[in-house]
Amino acid sequence: MKTKFSRIIAGTMNWGIWGKNHNLEAMSQLISQCVENGITSFDHADIYGDYTTEAEFGNAFLNSTIPRENVQFISKCGICHKNESRNNRLSHYDYSKAYIIACAEDSLQKLHTDYLDVLLLHRPSPLMQADEIAEAVTQLQKEGKIRDFGVSNFTPSQTDLIQSRIKVECNQIEFSVTHFEAMLDGSLNHMQINAITPMAWSPLGSVFKIENQQTDRLKNLLMELMLKYDASLDVLLFAWIMKHPAGILPVTGTTTGERIANLTRAIDFELEAQDWFALWVASEGKNVP
């Protein structure tokens, strides 16, 4: 089974104490606004909000009264965040069979659901044992606790290692107009060859985060394209990602309903090829080779 995700995924990392710190009503309303606008997939990780955001989201989802079958829940495990209550002296990784299963079951309890649509390994670990990972995933799938399995931030060779034991359905990577290495180093080609769905975290890149020559060039061009297409900067940046033939699903960190509604314009947006390349050139600071 391969889960169908919405074309844009709602990332929940900043919904809790790591960001906007939405209360139950605000989070419930944001979930409803996402679904009303066709964004039905929600991206989590056990560590978000220092292990608190999944539970807050789960309570808010119950409050929204949206049927579970109308949405898709993604979660990630494997990073053991520095946390005194968990006896984690420093951040590290754990991909033992017992830990993967325990994390998945904990996410199910916090999200008030019987299954995850997909469970991702959050980051690769030098100590990960592919056979042990496969055993954990197989057990979780047989028990109906996860439907699909994937990875996050894995290189093609790391993905191949895991996929030699168990099918990898998706890989969530950093990808944007300012961080486009995945389309040059073979990562997106590898995903297309292996029928792996790419998800992109930080899809706006550093355009709004830092000021340098790269972002200045991009903003100047984006201002021109805003007038040409009558579209906002974030819609243009999402459209740039979504034009790639790998079928990349951007994970938006947006925490307001108004921006969620606006972003959905990118789903059917047709960015002309020369404008797509112009944005790449502006980011690179040199002509396409």
NUTIVEX-497546 format. One line per field, with one value per residue (C-alpha): residue number from 1; x, z, y. Coordinates in steps of 0.02 Angstrom, whole numbers. Layout:
N
fimi <- (NUM:...)
east <- (X:...)
up <- (Z:...)
north <- (Y:...)
# end
This chain:
289
fimi <- (1:2:3:4:5:6:7:8:9:10:11:12:13:14:15:16:17:18:19:20:21:22:23:24:25:26:27:28:29:30:31:32:33:34:35:36:37:38:39:40:41:42:43:44:45:46:47:48:49:50:51:52:53:54:55:56:57:58:59:60:61:62:63:64:65:66:67:68:69:70:71:72:73:74:75:76:77:78:79:80:81:82:83:84:85:86:87:88:89:90:91:92:93:94:95:96:97:98:99:100:101:102:103:104:105:106:107:108:109:110:111:112:113:114:115:116:117:118:119:120:121:122:123:124:125:126:127:128:129:130:131:132:133:134:135:136:137:138:139:140:141:142:143:144:145:146:147:148:149:150:151:152:153:154:155:156:157:158:159:160:161:162:163:164:165:166:167:168:169:170:171:172:173:174:175:176:177:178:179:180:181:182:183:184:185:186:187:188:189:190:191:192:193:194:195:196:197:198:199:200:201:202:203:204:205:206:207:208:209:210:211:212:213:214:215:216:217:218:219:220:221:222:223:224:225:226:227:228:229:230:231:232:233:234:235:236:237:238:239:240:241:242:243:244:245:246:247:248:249:250:251:252:253:254:255:256:257:258:259:260:261:262:263:264:265:266:267:268:269:270:271:272:273:274:275:276:277:278:279:280:281:282:283:284:285:286:287:288:289)
east <- (0:63:-23:-87:-34:-100:3:60:95:66:221:180:354:314:134:181:310:447:349:177:126:-55:-182:-308:-437:-311:-229:-397:-447:-284:-309:-483:-419:-288:-415:-540:-404:-357:-202:-244:-71:11:196:255:407:411:538:438:403:525:410:248:177:107:-2:-62:-103:-192:-306:-338:-378:-506:-581:-595:-711:-630:-644:-476:-496:-498:-319:-145:-26:162:282:469:574:755:824:842:831:931:804:830:664:717:893:964:1128:1154:1060:1094:1007:923:860:847:693:624:648:567:415:402:412:277:162:193:149:-11:-62:-23:-109:-263:-255:-240:-114:13:1:190:331:498:672:715:901:1027:1136:1308:1252:1087:1063:959:897:839:750:663:606:530:442:377:303:221:146:82:-1:-81:6:91:36:195:377:506:661:711:874:947:1069:1039:1164:1090:917:979:1047:877:782:887:785:619:526:556:406:466:615:594:741:788:747:712:770:916:954:939:1084:964:924:1110:1186:1072:956:796:846:868:694:615:703:648:470:509:403:509:449:537:563:605:532:554:739:837:747:661:790:953:1012:1155:1193:1097:936:950:957:810:703:732:677:533:466:458:375:248:185:190:92:-6:58:143:326:289:172:308:437:320:278:464:481:322:370:510:462:503:334:404:281:328:307:248:291:152:53:-87:-245:-231:-61:-121:-263:-147:-17:-141:-129:38:-46:-115:11:101:271:346:504:612:554:595:771:785:756:889:1012:973:1006:1167:1231:1285:1207:1146:1291)
up <- (0:-43:52:-49:28:-7:-133:8:181:343:453:638:709:750:807:988:1109:976:883:895:1050:991:1122:1092:1006:893:843:811:701:605:574:506:395:323:282:211:91:36:146:230:271:436:470:647:739:914:969:913:1056:1163:1149:1179:1011:954:1109:1090:907:951:1074:949:813:925:959:772:746:575:527:541:368:292:345:341:489:461:606:627:756:794:862:1050:1095:1245:1384:1570:1595:1466:1534:1369:1417:1237:1073:984:876:919:784:886:854:1027:1015:843:900:1063:971:848:986:1085:933:909:1088:1081:913:968:816:780:640:560:373:366:492:445:515:559:517:468:604:579:700:615:578:420:471:641:563:440:581:676:522:470:643:648:475:516:672:570:669:518:337:251:294:240:286:309:263:191:46:-101:-32:143:69:-34:124:208:49:28:176:172:47:70:10:40:89:171:127:130:-40:-99:-223:-107:-61:-224:-210:-214:-398:-442:-334:-395:-244:-338:-485:-364:-292:-464:-513:-353:-344:-183:-146:-105:32:54:223:233:59:70:99:164:59:211:341:289:183:65:-120:-160:-73:-138:-318:-285:-204:-348:-474:-365:-356:-547:-552:-421:-541:-691:-608:-478:-347:-178:-151:-55:-192:-321:-215:-191:-377:-416:-309:-373:-555:-534:-615:-456:-385:-230:-88:5:194:245:415:401:561:501:409:289:226:214:100:-7:-26:-108:-263:-296:-326:-497:-532:-699:-685:-858:-889:-922:-760:-669:-740:-704:-520:-521:-607:-479:-339:-415:-466:-634:-793:-807:-865)
north <- (0:173:313:460:624:798:896:1012:942:1037:1031:1043:1077:1259:1234:1202:1270:1274:1408:1486:1387:1373:1326:1186:1296:1384:1220:1138:1285:1275:1089:1125:1267:1151:1016:1141:1198:1022:1006:841:773:822:799:762:700:630:762:916:1033:934:782:882:936:768:757:936:904:742:831:970:845:760:930:966:815:784:598:509:433:607:647:571:570:564:546:525:437:398:562:551:734:796:781:753:665:535:519:585:670:724:711:546:416:251:133:-25:-130:-98:90:107:7:104:271:221:162:321:427:327:360:546:571:471:358:172:192:309:331:331:318:396:371:551:555:421:348:269:132:87:-98:-122:-295:-235:-85:-200:-315:-169:-99:-270:-299:-128:-154:-328:-259:-119:17:94:86:141:170:297:394:575:661:499:496:376:249:257:233:85:5:11:-31:-188:-253:-160:-50:137:238:416:522:691:803:986:1062:1239:1368:1407:1226:1130:1006:858:890:893:756:616:612:659:549:404:434:435:274:187:257:350:503:657:774:942:1023:1209:1238:1427:1402:1550:1682:1760:1706:1789:1933:1900:1916:1757:1807:1986:1920:1805:1938:2058:1927:1868:2046:2048:1878:1930:2064:1948:1807:1907:1786:1800:1756:1596:1533:1563:1472:1323:1321:1313:1156:1075:1094:967:800:701:756:840:872:1033:1028:1201:1271:1400:1423:1539:1494:1641:1586:1405:1459:1564:1426:1310:1420:1335:1167:1213:1352:1345:1426:1451:1351:1504:1583:1419:1424:1611:1576:1441:1560:1697:1574:1507:1678:1610:1544:1366:1256)
# end
